[in-house]
């Protein structure tokens, strides 16, 4: 059974940093692209970032986070990361880790974690 | 990177059919066949119900179907059931990024 377990969320001041992790299990992690999708309280889904699979390591970012967030993966640990720097109030959201159906980051997320909450506030 | 356009809400009675539209551009929906749809119940993670425009993952009822014409994708739900009441989001690949629609709240009357 595919499972995705996010961690690392919390309360941080504006301008601060956090690193989110997503531990994957139940499949061969390296085969699939992975993504982060966020949802602000009471709002819709927003794609944040993606990284390709099968050793491609191509990375993609939404304009709203480009230059501040960095996505990475450690296939030996079956873990996805999101380093978030210079956080802003508008980054407050539930951050979901998702698995893409294939190795290319094409937006077809077939498995989702339960999310980790990031709150940016002073 | 503008969001895809969905109606804010749709409604239907049990047994009826509803269609949720999702409008983009030639750079996203119109340019690729990587359109997906997600169902989200309150306080739950989204669930993939359609991928690659019109493909259903295992376990998704065939009451759910998808289509695409030019820059608009559609989700059709036939034989509405009470448990279909949820938020629905479309999603499209756009080359170097991915876009979501703003979401549509489906109410089963």
gemmi code that builds the backbone of each chain (N, CA, C; Angstrom):
import gemmi

chains = {
    "A": [
        ("UNK", (0.846, -1.192, 0.000), (0.000, 0.000, 0.000), (0.884, 1.246, 0.000)),
        ("UNK", (0.600, 2.135, -0.943), (1.363, 3.380, -1.028), (0.992, 4.294, 0.134)),
        ("UNK", (1.992, 4.798, 0.827), (1.758, 5.755, 1.903), (2.734, 6.910, 1.773)),
        ("UNK", (2.236, 8.110, 2.040), (3.050, 9.320, 2.043), (2.822, 10.020, 3.369)),
        ("UNK", (3.895, 10.275, 4.100), (3.764, 10.866, 5.431), (4.610, 12.122, 5.514)),
        ("UNK", (3.914, 13.266, 5.565), (4.599, 14.549, 5.649), (4.946, 14.909, 7.090)),
        ("UNK", (5.986, 15.700, 7.245), (6.368, 16.206, 8.557), (7.146, 17.508, 8.357)),
        ("UNK", (7.351, 18.227, 9.458), (8.177, 19.424, 9.397), (7.424, 20.739, 9.447)),
        ("UNK", (6.104, 20.679, 9.380), (5.334, 21.914, 9.455), (5.373, 22.524, 10.851)),
        ("UNK", (4.860, 23.737, 10.951), (4.820, 24.400, 12.244), (4.623, 25.892, 12.100)),
        ("UNK", (4.801, 26.594, 13.205), (4.660, 28.051, 13.242), (6.030, 28.695, 13.056)),
        ("UNK", (6.116, 29.627, 12.129), (7.380, 30.309, 11.851), (7.106, 31.786, 11.610)),
        ("UNK", (8.046, 32.616, 11.962), (7.890, 34.050, 11.745), (8.163, 34.418, 10.289)),
        ("UNK", (7.568, 35.503, 9.830), (7.880, 35.973, 8.464), (9.377, 36.145, 8.291)),
        ("UNK", (9.868, 35.691, 7.136), (11.293, 35.728, 6.859), (12.032, 34.486, 7.315)),
        ("UNK", (11.357, 33.623, 8.044), (11.989, 32.411, 8.560), (12.020, 31.284, 7.557)),
        ("UNK", (12.529, 30.136, 8.006), (12.690, 28.969, 7.134), (12.108, 27.724, 7.784)),
        ("UNK", (11.717, 26.784, 6.948), (11.263, 25.467, 7.383), (11.668, 24.461, 6.318)),
        ("UNK", (11.889, 23.227, 6.736), (12.094, 22.152, 5.769), (11.041, 21.076, 5.998)),
        ("UNK", (10.248, 20.847, 4.957), (9.252, 19.788, 5.005), (9.856, 18.496, 4.470)),
        ("UNK", (9.408, 17.388, 5.032), (9.821, 16.065, 4.559), (8.591, 15.240, 4.247)),
        ("UNK", (8.764, 14.298, 3.355), (7.683, 13.374, 3.000), (8.297, 11.988, 2.847)),
        ("UNK", (7.972, 11.110, 3.779), (8.481, 9.741, 3.737), (7.506, 8.862, 2.978)),
        ("UNK", (8.003, 8.237, 1.925), (7.166, 7.397, 1.073), (7.431, 5.921, 1.343)),
        ("UNK", (6.411, 5.109, 1.187), (6.560, 3.661, 1.357), (5.535, 2.944, 0.506)),
        ("UNK", (5.775, 1.668, 0.263), (4.820, 0.846, -0.463), (5.035, 0.788, -1.962)),
        ("UNK", (6.081, 1.422, -2.466), (6.395, 1.366, -3.900), (7.856, 1.751, -4.088)),
        ("UNK", (8.336, 1.623, -5.314), (9.722, 1.989, -5.626), (9.772, 3.505, -5.837)),
        ("UNK", (10.236, 4.199, -4.813), (10.155, 5.659, -4.767), (10.806, 6.316, -5.986)),
        ("UNK", (11.933, 5.810, -6.418), (12.684, 6.473, -7.483), (11.950, 6.487, -8.817)),
        ("UNK", (10.966, 5.608, -9.000), (10.294, 5.488, -10.294), (9.379, 6.650, -10.641)),
        ("UNK", (8.911, 7.370, -9.618), (7.861, 8.359, -9.848), (8.310, 9.785, -9.552)),
        ("UNK", (7.775, 10.725, -10.358), (7.920, 12.125, -10.006), (7.124, 12.389, -8.735)),
        ("UNK", (7.505, 13.458, -8.034), (6.826, 13.833, -6.801), (6.536, 15.331, -6.826)),
        ("UNK", (5.499, 15.725, -6.123), (5.093, 17.134, -6.117), (4.701, 17.579, -4.715)),
        ("UNK", (4.707, 18.880, -4.526), (4.109, 19.515, -3.348), (2.950, 20.393, -3.832)),
        ("UNK", (1.827, 20.240, -3.165), (0.632, 21.033, -3.454), (0.167, 21.611, -2.125)),
        ("UNK", (-0.239, 22.868, -2.107), (-0.677, 23.475, -0.844), (-2.105, 23.980, -0.930)),
        ("UNK", (-2.691, 24.132, 0.237), (-4.071, 24.614, 0.324), (-4.167, 25.548, 1.523)),
        ("UNK", (-4.336, 26.820, 1.239), (-4.527, 27.802, 2.296), (-5.869, 27.548, 2.977)),
        ("UNK", (-6.012, 27.932, 4.238), (-7.266, 27.678, 4.963), (-8.484, 28.198, 4.209)),
        ("UNK", (-9.425, 27.305, 3.935), (-10.653, 27.681, 3.259), (-10.522, 27.995, 1.781)),
        ("UNK", (-9.347, 27.733, 1.220), (-9.095, 28.060, -0.186), (-8.885, 26.803, -1.033)),
        ("UNK", (-8.588, 27.022, -2.307), (-8.402, 25.914, -3.233), (-6.972, 25.390, -3.248)),
        ("UNK", (-6.755, 24.427, -4.129), (-5.445, 23.804, -4.253), (-4.519, 24.684, -5.094)),
        ("UNK", (-3.258, 24.716, -4.703), (-2.239, 25.449, -5.467), (-1.004, 24.558, -5.623)),
        ("UNK", (-0.639, 24.276, -6.860), (0.590, 23.529, -7.123), (1.789, 24.386, -6.726)),
        ("UNK", (2.760, 23.776, -6.038), (3.925, 24.505, -5.543), (5.200, 24.142, -6.303)),
        ("UNK", (5.460, 22.827, -6.406), (6.733, 22.409, -6.976), (6.678, 20.932, -7.331)),
        ("UNK", (7.552, 20.517, -8.230), (7.624, 19.114, -8.617), (9.053, 18.753, -8.964)),
        ("UNK", (9.348, 17.452, -8.870), (10.659, 16.939, -9.230), (10.456, 15.619, -9.961)),
        ("UNK", (11.156, 15.440, -11.049), (10.961, 14.245, -11.871), (11.566, 13.021, -11.199)),
        ("UNK", (11.221, 11.858, -11.715), (11.725, 10.609, -11.177), (12.710, 9.940, -12.109)),
        ("UNK", (13.058, 8.697, -11.767), (13.976, 7.883, -12.571), (15.296, 8.607, -12.815)),
        ("UNK", (15.788, 9.266, -11.770), (17.095, 9.908, -11.847), (17.133, 11.200, -12.622)),
        ("UNK", (15.973, 11.641, -13.145), (15.964, 12.859, -13.946), (16.309, 14.095, -13.150)),
        ("UNK", (15.720, 14.203, -11.947), (16.001, 15.313, -11.037), (15.679, 16.679, -11.628)),
        ("UNK", (14.808, 16.720, -12.641), (14.371, 18.028, -13.127), (13.415, 18.618, -12.098)),
        ("UNK", (13.564, 19.908, -11.835), (12.723, 20.556, -10.839), (11.906, 21.681, -11.446)),
        ("UNK", (10.742, 21.914, -10.869), (9.798, 22.896, -11.389), (9.167, 23.634, -10.208)),
        ("UNK", (8.883, 24.922, -10.401), (8.347, 25.740, -9.319), (7.251, 26.669, -9.814)),
        ("UNK", (6.289, 26.924, -8.934), (5.319, 27.981, -9.188), (6.028, 29.324, -9.061)),
        ("UNK", (5.565, 30.300, -9.824), (6.173, 31.631, -9.760), (6.149, 32.190, -8.336)),
        ("UNK", (5.116, 31.842, -7.579), (4.933, 32.403, -6.239), (6.005, 31.943, -5.247)),
        ("UNK", (6.724, 30.873, -5.574), (7.733, 30.356, -4.640), (9.124, 30.293, -5.263)),
        ("UNK", (9.218, 30.578, -6.545), (10.514, 30.481, -7.233), (11.538, 31.391, -6.567)),
        ("UNK", (12.719, 30.838, -6.326), (13.787, 31.595, -5.673), (13.751, 31.525, -4.161)),
        ("UNK", (12.648, 31.033, -3.588), (12.543, 30.920, -2.127), (12.463, 29.468, -1.669)),
        ("UNK", (11.836, 28.609, -2.481), (11.653, 27.208, -2.123), (12.567, 26.348, -2.994)),
        ("UNK", (13.031, 25.235, -2.414), (13.828, 24.265, -3.155), (13.312, 22.859, -2.889)),
        ("UNK", (12.973, 22.160, -3.961), (12.508, 20.778, -3.845), (13.694, 19.852, -4.098)),
        ("UNK", (13.713, 18.747, -3.368), (14.768, 17.751, -3.573), (14.251, 16.394, -3.141)),
        ("UNK", (15.009, 15.363, -3.498), (14.611, 14.017, -3.109), (15.842, 13.185, -2.825)),
        ("UNK", (15.690, 12.237, -1.912), (16.751, 11.281, -1.605), (16.162, 9.907, -1.864)),
        ("UNK", (16.456, 9.354, -3.035), (15.869, 8.074, -3.412), (16.340, 6.950, -2.502)),
        ("UNK", (17.515, 7.073, -1.913), (18.023, 6.028, -1.015), (17.219, 5.981, 0.283)),
        ("UNK", (16.572, 7.102, 0.616), (15.763, 7.170, 1.837), (14.269, 7.236, 1.521)),
        ("UNK", (13.909, 7.183, 0.237), (12.493, 7.274, -0.176), (11.831, 8.506, 0.439)),
        ("UNK", (12.520, 9.608, 0.372), (12.043, 10.822, 1.028), (12.118, 12.026, 0.090)),
        ("UNK", (11.076, 12.816, 0.126), (10.965, 14.061, -0.623), (11.099, 15.222, 0.359)),
        ("UNK", (11.709, 16.298, -0.085), (11.902, 17.465, 0.772), (11.403, 18.741, 0.087)),
        ("UNK", (11.094, 19.722, 0.928), (10.828, 21.066, 0.439), (11.462, 22.043, 1.427)),
        ("UNK", (12.540, 22.677, 0.999), (13.184, 23.706, 1.801), (12.509, 25.041, 1.493)),
        ("UNK", (11.966, 25.653, 2.530), (11.231, 26.898, 2.347), (11.941, 28.015, 3.091)),
        ("UNK", (12.419, 29.012, 2.345), (13.114, 30.159, 2.928), (12.324, 31.434, 2.713)),
        ("UNK", (12.676, 32.457, 3.483), (12.041, 33.772, 3.351), (10.517, 33.647, 3.320)),
        ("UNK", (9.980, 32.947, 4.285), (8.546, 32.658, 4.302), (7.724, 33.924, 4.517)),
        ("UNK", (6.562, 33.912, 3.879), (5.637, 35.045, 3.939), (4.307, 34.584, 4.516)),
        ("UNK", (3.503, 35.517, 4.960), (2.186, 35.173, 5.512), (1.356, 34.399, 4.504)),
        ("UNK", (1.491, 34.742, 3.235), (0.697, 34.074, 2.195), (1.151, 32.641, 1.900)),
        ("UNK", (2.232, 32.204, 2.540), (2.654, 30.809, 2.418), (1.942, 29.915, 3.423)),
        ("UNK", (1.155, 30.520, 4.313), (0.399, 29.745, 5.299), (-0.578, 28.812, 4.590)),
        ("UNK", (-0.438, 27.522, 4.851), (-1.268, 26.531, 4.155), (-0.984, 25.143, 4.690)),
        ("UNK", (-1.846, 24.220, 4.295), (-1.600, 22.799, 4.488), (-0.822, 22.321, 3.266)),
        ("UNK", (0.338, 21.756, 3.478), (1.193, 21.318, 2.374), (1.071, 19.806, 2.197)),
        ("UNK", (0.619, 19.418, 0.999), (0.474, 18.015, 0.666), (1.670, 17.541, -0.168)),
        ("UNK", (2.119, 16.354, 0.129), (3.084, 15.643, -0.700), (2.284, 14.721, -1.616)),
        ("UNK", (2.601, 14.704, -2.896), (1.864, 13.848, -3.819), (2.804, 13.048, -4.712)),
        ("UNK", (2.348, 11.879, -5.122), (3.098, 11.053, -6.064), (2.483, 11.211, -7.442)),
        ("UNK", (3.291, 11.492, -8.454), (2.805, 11.521, -9.820), (2.727, 10.104, -10.384)),
        ("UNK", (1.871, 9.914, -11.371), (1.649, 8.565, -11.897), (2.860, 8.033, -12.653)),
        ("UNK", (3.662, 8.926, -13.201), (4.822, 8.488, -13.957), (6.083, 9.203, -13.513)),
        ("UNK", (7.149, 9.030, -14.301), (8.428, 9.644, -13.958), (8.464, 11.133, -14.302)),
        ("UNK", (7.616, 11.537, -15.239), (7.563, 12.954, -15.613), (6.589, 13.686, -14.704)),
        ("UNK", (6.950, 14.885, -14.313), (6.091, 15.690, -13.436), (5.005, 16.339, -14.292)),
        ("UNK", (3.902, 15.610, -14.471), (2.855, 16.061, -15.385), (1.551, 16.396, -14.697)),
        ("UNK", (1.553, 16.426, -13.386), (0.364, 16.853, -12.679), (-0.657, 15.789, -12.372)),
        ("UNK", (-0.406, 14.551, -12.732), (-1.350, 13.475, -12.422), (-0.970, 12.846, -11.091)),
        ("UNK", (-1.451, 13.414, -10.004), (-1.077, 12.949, -8.666), (-2.028, 11.861, -8.196)),
        ("UNK", (-1.549, 10.616, -8.171), (-2.451, 9.523, -7.835), (-2.470, 9.181, -6.350)),
        ("UNK", (-1.493, 9.640, -5.585), (-1.512, 9.439, -4.143), (-1.140, 10.742, -3.450)),
        ("UNK", (-1.839, 11.007, -2.338), (-1.627, 12.225, -1.566), (-1.400, 11.854, -0.104)),
        ("UNK", (-0.535, 12.608, 0.561), (-0.412, 12.462, 1.993), (-1.556, 13.188, 2.682)),
        ("UNK", (-1.511, 13.227, 3.990), (-2.553, 13.914, 4.760), (-2.217, 15.378, 4.999)),
        ("UNK", (-0.990, 15.779, 4.664), (-0.620, 17.180, 4.752), (0.064, 17.557, 6.049)),
        ("UNK", (0.869, 18.613, 5.977), (1.501, 19.193, 7.160), (1.258, 20.691, 7.121)),
        ("UNK", (0.841, 21.247, 8.245), (0.397, 22.635, 8.299), (1.565, 23.572, 8.559)),
        ("UNK", (1.681, 24.573, 7.704), (2.685, 25.625, 7.862), (1.955, 26.926, 8.147)),
        ("UNK", (2.313, 27.559, 9.251), (1.709, 28.838, 9.621), (2.813, 29.874, 9.737)),
        ("UNK", (2.688, 30.937, 8.951), (3.675, 32.017, 8.973), (3.031, 33.229, 9.625)),
        ("UNK", (3.506, 33.543, 10.822), (2.892, 34.627, 11.582), (3.862, 35.118, 12.647)),
        ("UNK", (3.751, 36.391, 12.949), (4.589, 36.965, 13.997), (3.846, 36.955, 15.341)),
    ],
    "B": [
        ("UNK", (1.251, 32.419, -14.749), (0.654, 31.201, -14.242), (-0.724, 31.481, -13.657)),
        ("UNK", (-1.706, 31.702, -14.516), (-3.062, 31.971, -14.053), (-3.823, 30.673, -13.842)),
        ("UNK", (-4.653, 30.633, -12.815), (-5.424, 29.443, -12.502), (-6.415, 29.141, -13.614)),
        ("UNK", (-6.738, 27.883, -13.746), (-7.787, 27.472, -14.663), (-9.133, 27.942, -14.113)),
        ("UNK", (-10.109, 28.144, -15.011), (-11.401, 28.707, -14.601), (-12.464, 27.630, -14.468)),
        ("UNK", (-13.021, 27.514, -13.283), (-14.123, 26.590, -13.004), (-15.297, 27.378, -12.434)),
        ("UNK", (-16.529, 26.877, -12.616), (-17.659, 27.501, -11.920), (-17.505, 27.297, -10.427)),
        ("UNK", (-17.944, 28.267, -9.650), (-17.777, 28.153, -8.205), (-18.639, 27.040, -7.625)),
        ("UNK", (-19.824, 26.848, -8.200), (-20.725, 25.848, -7.652), (-21.614, 25.277, -8.742)),
        ("UNK", (-22.013, 24.040, -8.550), (-23.016, 23.367, -9.374), (-23.874, 22.531, -8.438)),
        ("UNK", (-25.044, 22.177, -8.900), (-25.917, 21.349, -8.074), (-26.762, 20.435, -8.943)),
        ("UNK", (-27.247, 19.373, -8.330), (-28.108, 18.440, -9.031), (-28.813, 17.534, -8.040)),
        ("UNK", (-29.872, 16.928, -8.482), (-30.626, 16.009, -7.630), (-30.083, 14.599, -7.793)),
        ("UNK", (-30.312, 13.732, -6.816), (-29.864, 12.342, -6.941), (-30.380, 11.713, -8.235)),
        ("UNK", (-29.490, 11.016, -8.924), (-29.846, 10.367, -10.174), (-29.600, 11.206, -11.407)),
        ("UNK", (-29.506, 12.522, -11.224), (-29.263, 13.396, -12.361), (-27.779, 13.397, -12.743)),
        ("UNK", (-27.473, 14.094, -13.837), (-26.094, 14.279, -14.278), (-25.703, 15.747, -14.167)),
        ("UNK", (-24.446, 15.976, -13.852), (-23.921, 17.340, -13.831), (-22.596, 17.362, -14.587)),
        ("UNK", (-22.292, 18.527, -15.141), (-21.027, 18.728, -15.837), (-20.307, 19.912, -15.232)),
        ("UNK", (-19.035, 19.716, -14.932), (-18.196, 20.793, -14.408), (-17.162, 21.137, -15.473)),
        ("UNK", (-17.143, 22.393, -15.872), (-16.206, 22.807, -16.906), (-14.930, 23.372, -16.299)),
        ("UNK", (-13.886, 23.363, -17.102), (-12.580, 23.860, -16.676), (-11.918, 24.485, -17.901)),
        ("UNK", (-11.773, 25.793, -17.888), (-11.274, 26.501, -19.057), (-9.856, 27.010, -18.841)),
        ("UNK", (-9.017, 26.726, -19.814), (-7.634, 27.186, -19.761), (-7.254, 27.862, -21.052)),
        ("UNK", (-6.046, 27.596, -21.503), (-5.533, 28.204, -22.726), (-4.838, 27.135, -23.574)),
        ("UNK", (-4.346, 27.557, -24.718), (-3.620, 26.643, -25.587), (-2.270, 26.245, -24.999)),
        ("UNK", (-1.836, 26.951, -23.946), (-0.563, 26.641, -23.305), (-0.703, 25.581, -22.224)),
        ("UNK", (-1.932, 25.282, -21.826), (-2.131, 24.260, -20.798), (-3.114, 23.202, -21.288)),
        ("UNK", (-4.391, 23.366, -21.010), (-5.367, 22.344, -21.409), (-5.304, 22.058, -22.904)),
        ("UNK", (-5.254, 23.093, -23.700), (-5.263, 22.915, -25.147), (-3.992, 22.324, -25.719)),
        ("UNK", (-2.907, 22.368, -24.964), (-1.622, 21.930, -25.472), (-1.198, 20.543, -25.062)),
        ("UNK", (-1.867, 19.971, -24.075), (-1.461, 18.674, -23.546), (-2.677, 17.836, -23.191)),
        ("UNK", (-2.475, 16.534, -23.177), (-3.541, 15.630, -22.732), (-3.322, 15.176, -21.289)),
        ("UNK", (-2.629, 16.012, -20.519), (-2.423, 15.716, -19.109), (-3.346, 16.587, -18.269)),
        ("UNK", (-4.642, 16.267, -18.344), (-5.663, 16.933, -17.547), (-6.176, 15.928, -16.531)),
        ("UNK", (-6.260, 16.350, -15.291), (-6.752, 15.474, -14.233), (-7.814, 16.178, -13.415)),
        ("UNK", (-8.584, 15.386, -12.702), (-9.645, 15.897, -11.840), (-9.517, 15.258, -10.470)),
        ("UNK", (-9.793, 16.056, -9.431), (-9.691, 15.600, -8.056), (-10.986, 15.905, -7.310)),
        ("UNK", (-11.338, 14.983, -6.435), (-12.487, 15.135, -5.551), (-11.962, 15.339, -4.139)),
        ("UNK", (-12.508, 16.333, -3.433), (-12.079, 16.569, -2.063), (-13.287, 16.755, -1.157)),
        ("UNK", (-13.426, 15.832, -0.210), (-14.439, 15.977, 0.819), (-13.870, 16.826, 1.944)),
        ("UNK", (-14.741, 17.433, 2.758), (-14.274, 18.314, 3.842), (-13.259, 17.630, 4.745)),
        ("UNK", (-12.174, 18.338, 5.012), (-11.106, 17.889, 5.911), (-10.433, 16.594, 5.456)),
        ("UNK", (-10.512, 16.313, 4.179), (-9.851, 15.135, 3.622), (-8.862, 15.561, 2.546)),
        ("UNK", (-7.894, 14.701, 2.278), (-6.979, 14.957, 1.176), (-7.699, 14.751, -0.156)),
        ("UNK", (-7.299, 15.478, -1.184), (-7.901, 15.255, -2.508), (-7.672, 13.822, -2.993)),
        ("UNK", (-8.572, 13.389, -3.858), (-8.505, 12.049, -4.440), (-8.563, 12.172, -5.952)),
        ("UNK", (-7.662, 11.512, -6.647), (-7.654, 11.520, -8.109), (-8.826, 10.703, -8.635)),
        ("UNK", (-9.654, 11.300, -9.487), (-10.775, 10.578, -10.066), (-10.688, 10.465, -11.590)),
        ("UNK", (-9.949, 11.343, -12.223), (-9.727, 11.273, -13.665), (-8.291, 11.724, -13.952)),
        ("UNK", (-7.593, 10.996, -14.809), (-6.272, 11.426, -15.258), (-6.184, 11.304, -16.767)),
        ("UNK", (-5.221, 11.993, -17.357), (-5.032, 11.934, -18.808), (-6.348, 12.183, -19.546)),
        ("UNK", (-7.040, 13.219, -19.134), (-8.299, 13.717, -19.736), (-9.503, 12.842, -19.408)),
        ("UNK", (-9.400, 11.518, -19.658), (-10.607, 10.694, -19.554), (-10.363, 9.302, -18.980)),
        ("UNK", (-9.277, 9.114, -18.256), (-8.956, 7.805, -17.696), (-9.308, 7.757, -16.212)),
        ("UNK", (-9.961, 6.672, -15.817), (-10.325, 6.512, -14.406), (-9.347, 5.595, -13.693)),
        ("UNK", (-8.848, 5.998, -12.528), (-8.010, 5.083, -11.727), (-8.858, 3.918, -11.237)),
        ("UNK", (-8.216, 2.819, -10.874), (-8.958, 1.686, -10.321), (-9.801, 2.105, -9.128)),
        ("UNK", (-11.024, 1.607, -9.085), (-11.893, 1.868, -7.946), (-12.790, 3.081, -8.100)),
        ("UNK", (-12.545, 3.914, -9.096), (-13.408, 5.079, -9.324), (-14.602, 4.629, -10.165)),
        ("UNK", (-15.807, 4.903, -9.700), (-17.000, 4.444, -10.438), (-17.063, 5.015, -11.852)),
        ("UNK", (-17.658, 4.253, -12.767), (-17.747, 4.729, -14.152), (-18.807, 5.823, -14.319)),
        ("UNK", (-19.404, 6.244, -13.214), (-20.295, 7.410, -13.254), (-19.500, 8.691, -13.499)),
        ("UNK", (-18.205, 8.615, -13.247), (-17.317, 9.759, -13.451), (-16.614, 9.606, -14.805)),
        ("UNK", (-16.706, 10.655, -15.614), (-16.025, 10.624, -16.908), (-15.470, 12.006, -17.232)),
        ("UNK", (-14.496, 12.034, -18.123), (-13.866, 13.303, -18.473), (-13.748, 13.444, -19.974)),
        ("UNK", (-13.658, 14.682, -20.402), (-13.476, 14.956, -21.825), (-12.739, 16.275, -21.977)),
        ("UNK", (-12.357, 16.562, -23.223), (-11.664, 17.816, -23.503), (-11.976, 18.253, -24.927)),
        ("UNK", (-12.205, 19.555, -25.079), (-12.390, 20.135, -26.403), (-11.656, 21.462, -26.433)),
        ("UNK", (-10.688, 21.565, -27.313), (-9.850, 22.768, -27.412), (-9.259, 23.116, -26.042)),
        ("UNK", (-9.588, 24.281, -25.509), (-8.989, 24.717, -24.252), (-9.865, 24.468, -23.029)),
        ("UNK", (-10.902, 23.664, -23.195), (-11.827, 23.394, -22.091), (-11.938, 21.905, -21.812)),
        ("UNK", (-11.772, 21.563, -20.537), (-11.970, 20.189, -20.089), (-13.273, 20.114, -19.308)),
        ("UNK", (-13.848, 18.937, -19.268), (-15.115, 18.762, -18.561), (-15.103, 17.483, -17.744)),
        ("UNK", (-15.722, 17.556, -16.580), (-15.964, 16.386, -15.740), (-17.464, 16.154, -15.728)),
        ("UNK", (-17.871, 14.962, -16.084), (-19.282, 14.617, -16.096), (-19.531, 13.581, -15.014)),
        ("UNK", (-20.495, 13.865, -14.158), (-20.894, 12.920, -13.118), (-22.336, 12.551, -13.387)),
        ("UNK", (-22.556, 11.275, -13.694), (-23.908, 10.813, -13.978), (-24.434, 10.020, -12.789)),
        ("UNK", (-25.758, 9.902, -12.718), (-26.363, 9.155, -11.618), (-25.914, 9.666, -10.266)),
        ("UNK", (-26.060, 10.980, -10.049), (-25.584, 11.612, -8.825), (-26.010, 10.856, -7.571)),
        ("UNK", (-25.054, 10.766, -6.636), (-25.336, 10.161, -5.345), (-24.955, 11.153, -4.247)),
        ("UNK", (-25.535, 10.959, -3.085), (-25.298, 11.889, -1.976), (-23.812, 12.030, -1.666)),
        ("UNK", (-23.072, 10.922, -1.780), (-21.649, 10.961, -1.433), (-20.795, 11.697, -2.464)),
        ("UNK", (-21.403, 12.109, -3.574), (-20.660, 12.875, -4.577), (-20.527, 14.342, -4.165)),
        ("UNK", (-21.284, 14.740, -3.141), (-21.201, 16.128, -2.682), (-19.805, 16.382, -2.145)),
        ("UNK", (-19.088, 17.297, -2.797), (-17.679, 17.534, -2.487), (-17.201, 18.716, -3.327)),
        ("UNK", (-15.940, 19.077, -3.138), (-15.281, 20.044, -4.000), (-14.521, 19.287, -5.082)),
        ("UNK", (-14.545, 19.829, -6.293), (-13.867, 19.206, -7.425), (-12.892, 20.194, -8.053)),
        ("UNK", (-11.690, 19.712, -8.327), (-10.642, 20.555, -8.891), (-10.122, 19.944, -10.190)),
        ("UNK", (-9.983, 20.774, -11.202), (-9.297, 20.329, -12.410), (-7.828, 20.727, -12.302)),
        ("UNK", (-7.011, 20.087, -13.124), (-5.572, 20.312, -13.073), (-5.010, 20.039, -14.467)),
        ("UNK", (-4.078, 20.863, -14.893), (-3.461, 20.651, -16.198), (-1.970, 20.919, -16.168)),
        ("UNK", (-1.241, 20.080, -16.877), (0.177, 20.318, -17.119), (0.293, 21.496, -18.067)),
        ("UNK", (1.344, 22.312, -17.878), (1.503, 23.506, -18.711), (2.947, 23.675, -19.165)),
        ("UNK", (3.655, 22.600, -19.293), (5.027, 22.659, -19.809), (6.057, 22.611, -18.714)),
        ("UNK", (6.235, 23.700, -18.011), (7.217, 23.743, -16.938), (6.553, 23.955, -15.580)),
        ("UNK", (5.226, 23.874, -15.566), (4.516, 23.991, -14.305), (3.155, 23.326, -14.456)),
        ("UNK", (2.424, 23.279, -13.357), (1.100, 22.653, -13.320), (0.106, 23.669, -12.764)),
        ("UNK", (-1.085, 23.657, -13.298), (-2.121, 24.593, -12.863), (-3.321, 23.847, -12.304)),
        ("UNK", (-3.922, 24.414, -11.266), (-5.189, 23.921, -10.755), (-6.279, 24.938, -11.086)),
        ("UNK", (-7.489, 24.443, -11.167), (-8.634, 25.328, -11.217), (-8.967, 25.799, -9.812)),
        ("UNK", (-9.868, 26.779, -9.737), (-10.220, 27.347, -8.442), (-11.114, 26.454, -7.596)),
        ("UNK", (-11.651, 25.409, -8.210), (-12.508, 24.471, -7.471), (-13.984, 24.751, -7.677)),
        ("UNK", (-14.755, 23.678, -7.698), (-16.209, 23.756, -7.845), (-16.869, 22.962, -6.737)),
        ("UNK", (-17.782, 23.610, -6.020), (-18.511, 22.907, -4.967), (-19.763, 22.284, -5.560)),
        ("UNK", (-19.841, 20.963, -5.476), (-21.006, 20.240, -5.957), (-21.949, 19.979, -4.797)),
        ("UNK", (-23.170, 20.437, -4.950), (-24.212, 20.187, -3.955), (-25.224, 19.214, -4.533)),
        ("UNK", (-25.496, 18.145, -3.796), (-26.523, 17.180, -4.188), (-27.786, 17.537, -3.421)),
        ("UNK", (-28.782, 17.961, -4.156), (-30.000, 18.513, -3.542), (-30.844, 17.448, -2.857)),
    ],
}
model = gemmi.Model(1)
for chain_id, residues in chains.items():
    chain = gemmi.Chain(chain_id)
    for i, (resn, *xyz) in enumerate(residues, 1):
        res = gemmi.Residue()
        res.name, res.seqid = resn, gemmi.SeqId(i, " ")
        for name, pos in zip(("N", "CA", "C"), xyz):
            atom = gemmi.Atom()
            atom.name, atom.element = name, gemmi.Element(name[0])
            atom.pos, atom.b_iso = gemmi.Position(*pos), 0.0
            res.add_atom(atom)
        chain.add_residue(res)
    model.add_chain(chain)
structure = gemmi.Structure()
structure.add_model(model)
structure.setup_entities()
